[in-house]
Amino acid sequence: MLFRSSGMADFSLELNDDQIQLRDWVHEFAVDVVRPAAEEWDRREEVPWPIIEEAAKIGLYGWEFLADGMYNDDTGLNLIVAIEELFWGDAGIGMAIMGSGLAAAGIAAAGTQEQVMEWVPQCYGSADDVKLGAFAASEPDAGSDVSAIRTRAVYDEASDEWVLNGVKTWISNGGIADVHVVVAVVDPELRSRGHASFVVPPGTKGLSQGQKFSKHGIRASHTAEVILDDVRVPGTCLLGGREKLDARLARVREGKPGNSQAAMQTFESTRPSVGAQAVGVARAAFEYSRDYARERVQFGRPIIQNQAIAFMLADMATEIDAARLLVWRAAWLARQGGFIEAEGSKAKLKAGRVAVWTTERAMQILGGAGYVTDHPVERWHRDSKIYDIFEGTEQIQQLVIARALSGMRIE
């Protein structure tokens, strides 16, 4: 079964007029603002504040844009279409612009309506005062194994505060964000089912940046450790609220099913978006290598006239289309109420593989020219690898899919 029919919006492969306008608007920003700056910010390995501020001024960076894409779109494709175009421009800058969205998704996945309205706007600020958000789940000993999270959250009844201690790692905007969303253990005996998510407000004492990582790719996106040393947050910063948490923990202790793990709720909701990022990177590499092959002359003719090159491009185009279709299906299903058979993981798995493979093929088509920084394909290849790794590795996606297909606990 691929699609449910009752109560669902029609699934269409034809973008409507508003979506075409949105696609073209973001593409123009990518052409005029992102692409010309991409090499510089990759080299500097710094947050591209001028570009984030420009995105905020035109309404591309902001909670309103996110809300419109998430809630005012029955098809689920608005945000997906925009993300592909932005990451076609550059993945590092794209992550710098979209990184706050993971914090917003974490709040939306676990928070009450009141918490969403209070904290999501603070992840973005305003066009005149840009802010950042960060979602902190991974730890040095807890990457794919979220049950190994050790960051603790202990409730202090006397002050009605939660006290957080631990170290998070690989965090986009980690330590420099204004709002951090932190996944922590509230009941160690329940392992991954004893997790909860907390908002750490701006300026909270005890939260600091640890090591900033120098990365293989997406270098314009800030990635660092987050240190939590007796970080005290009000009881109201527990996403979902204390009553909901206590009820969930009680069900789990009785052996009944609980909700999804705090981290997994967020990652599941963002998999179509991550897949769209990968498709954007793959498409950039395909288009650049196609155009190069049309212009590069060897043995008296453009190299695209050689089957060895033309067939590579044919396969690249086919794989990109296949990945995009999986991403669109996943985005549509997510908007209609949820995945049926791990469609989000299928889309993320395929798109990540296609991005890595396509960018490598693009380098091959350019030959030696593809291996040097005179052309952007080497940067796109470096950027692409992250899509096999973050927000659920390639192997974790396979595990999710296999469990959905079999109905069994595959380890």
WOCOR-V903413 format. One record per residue. RES is the residue in one small letter. SS is DSSP state (hx for helix, st for strand, lp for the rest). PHI is phi in whole degrees, 0 to 359 (999 if undefined). Layout:
res/ss/phi
RES/SS/PHI
RES/SS/PHI
This chain:
res/ss/phi
m/lp/999
l/lp/261
f/lp/222
r/lp/268
s/lp/251
s/lp/285
g/lp/71
m/lp/245
a/lp/291
d/lp/296
f/lp/267
s/lp/226
l/lp/270
e/lp/257
l/lp/291
n/lp/280
d/hx/299
d/hx/295
q/hx/290
i/hx/295
q/hx/296
l/hx/297
r/hx/302
d/hx/292
w/hx/294
v/hx/291
h/hx/298
e/hx/298
f/hx/296
a/hx/296
v/hx/290
d/hx/276
v/hx/245
v/hx/283
r/hx/304
p/hx/296
a/hx/258
a/hx/299
e/hx/296
e/hx/299
w/hx/285
d/hx/296
r/hx/290
r/hx/285
e/lp/55
e/lp/229
v/lp/295
p/lp/279
w/hx/306
p/hx/301
i/hx/283
i/hx/299
e/hx/295
e/hx/293
a/hx/297
a/hx/294
k/hx/297
i/hx/268
g/lp/93
l/lp/276
y/lp/251
g/lp/166
w/hx/292
e/hx/296
f/hx/297
l/hx/296
a/hx/297
d/hx/296
g/hx/289
m/hx/270
y/hx/245
n/lp/252
d/lp/214
d/lp/292
t/lp/277
g/lp/78
l/lp/262
n/hx/305
l/hx/294
i/hx/297
v/hx/298
a/hx/295
i/hx/296
e/hx/302
e/hx/293
l/hx/297
f/hx/280
w/hx/299
g/hx/292
d/lp/185
a/hx/287
g/hx/295
i/hx/293
g/hx/301
m/hx/293
a/hx/298
i/hx/280
m/hx/266
g/lp/302
s/hx/294
g/hx/296
l/hx/291
a/hx/296
a/hx/298
a/hx/295
g/hx/297
i/hx/291
a/hx/295
a/hx/289
a/hx/243
g/lp/273
t/lp/282
q/hx/299
e/hx/295
q/hx/293
v/hx/300
m/hx/292
e/hx/281
w/hx/260
v/lp/300
p/hx/301
q/hx/286
c/hx/287
y/lp/240
g/st/72
s/st/226
a/lp/299
d/lp/270
d/st/213
v/st/289
k/lp/239
l/lp/232
g/st/240
a/st/217
f/st/249
a/st/242
a/lp/241
s/lp/297
e/st/225
p/lp/306
d/lp/247
a/st/217
g/lp/259
s/lp/296
d/lp/273
v/hx/292
s/hx/292
a/hx/270
i/lp/302
r/lp/245
t/lp/302
r/st/255
a/st/235
v/st/244
y/st/276
d/st/256
e/lp/296
a/lp/299
s/lp/252
d/lp/53
e/st/226
w/st/258
v/st/250
l/st/253
n/st/221
g/st/158
v/st/230
k/st/252
t/st/220
w/st/60
i/st/265
s/st/294
n/lp/67
g/lp/299
g/lp/85
i/lp/255
a/lp/290
d/lp/278
v/st/239
h/st/250
v/st/254
v/st/243
v/st/269
a/st/220
v/st/272
v/lp/252
d/lp/220
p/hx/299
e/hx/295
l/hx/268
r/hx/52
s/hx/294
r/hx/278
g/hx/255
h/st/266
a/st/210
s/st/249
f/st/229
v/st/269
v/st/255
p/lp/293
p/lp/303
g/lp/77
t/lp/292
k/lp/292
g/lp/98
l/st/264
s/st/214
q/st/274
g/st/266
q/st/293
k/st/267
f/lp/268
s/lp/267
k/lp/252
h/lp/295
g/lp/216
i/lp/36
r/lp/287
a/lp/283
s/lp/265
h/lp/287
t/st/229
a/st/203
e/st/283
v/st/237
i/st/261
l/st/243
d/st/237
d/st/52
v/st/280
r/st/256
v/st/234
p/st/300
g/hx/303
t/hx/290
c/hx/274
l/st/287
l/lp/291
g/lp/96
g/lp/93
r/hx/293
e/hx/298
k/hx/293
l/hx/297
d/hx/300
a/hx/294
r/hx/294
l/hx/297
a/hx/295
r/hx/297
v/hx/294
r/hx/297
e/lp/276
g/lp/86
k/lp/269
p/lp/295
g/lp/252
n/lp/288
s/lp/300
q/lp/303
a/hx/303
a/hx/291
m/hx/293
q/hx/303
t/hx/290
f/hx/296
e/hx/298
s/hx/288
t/hx/257
r/hx/299
p/hx/298
s/hx/294
v/hx/295
g/hx/299
a/hx/296
q/hx/301
a/hx/297
v/hx/298
g/hx/298
v/hx/295
a/hx/298
r/hx/296
a/hx/301
a/hx/293
f/hx/298
e/hx/296
y/hx/294
s/hx/289
r/hx/298
d/hx/295
y/hx/298
a/hx/293
r/hx/289
e/hx/263
r/lp/286
v/st/251
q/st/220
f/lp/55
g/lp/85
r/st/208
p/st/302
i/hx/294
i/hx/293
q/hx/279
n/lp/270
q/hx/303
a/hx/303
i/hx/275
a/hx/299
f/hx/289
m/hx/299
l/hx/295
a/hx/299
d/hx/294
m/hx/299
a/hx/298
t/hx/295
e/hx/295
i/hx/296
d/hx/299
a/hx/298
a/hx/296
r/hx/298
l/hx/297
l/hx/295
v/hx/294
w/hx/297
r/hx/299
a/hx/297
a/hx/296
w/hx/296
l/hx/298
a/hx/301
r/hx/286
q/hx/274
g/lp/135
g/lp/137
f/lp/285
i/lp/257
e/lp/222
a/lp/61
e/hx/296
g/hx/295
s/hx/292
k/hx/300
a/hx/294
k/hx/293
l/hx/299
k/hx/295
a/hx/296
g/hx/296
r/hx/298
v/hx/295
a/hx/298
v/hx/296
w/hx/293
t/hx/294
t/hx/292
e/hx/292
r/hx/295
a/hx/298
m/hx/299
q/hx/295
i/hx/295
l/hx/282
g/hx/65
g/hx/301
a/hx/295
g/hx/281
y/hx/266
v/lp/249
t/lp/281
d/lp/295
h/lp/239
p/lp/280
v/hx/295
e/hx/293
r/hx/291
w/hx/297
h/hx/294
r/hx/298
d/hx/295
s/hx/296
k/hx/299
i/hx/299
y/hx/284
d/hx/271
i/lp/238
f/lp/278
e/lp/55
g/lp/103
t/lp/297
e/hx/308
q/hx/289
i/hx/294
q/hx/297
q/hx/300
l/hx/295
v/hx/299
i/hx/296
a/hx/299
r/hx/295
a/hx/294
l/hx/290
s/hx/267
g/lp/71
m/lp/239
r/lp/276
i/lp/274
e/lp/255
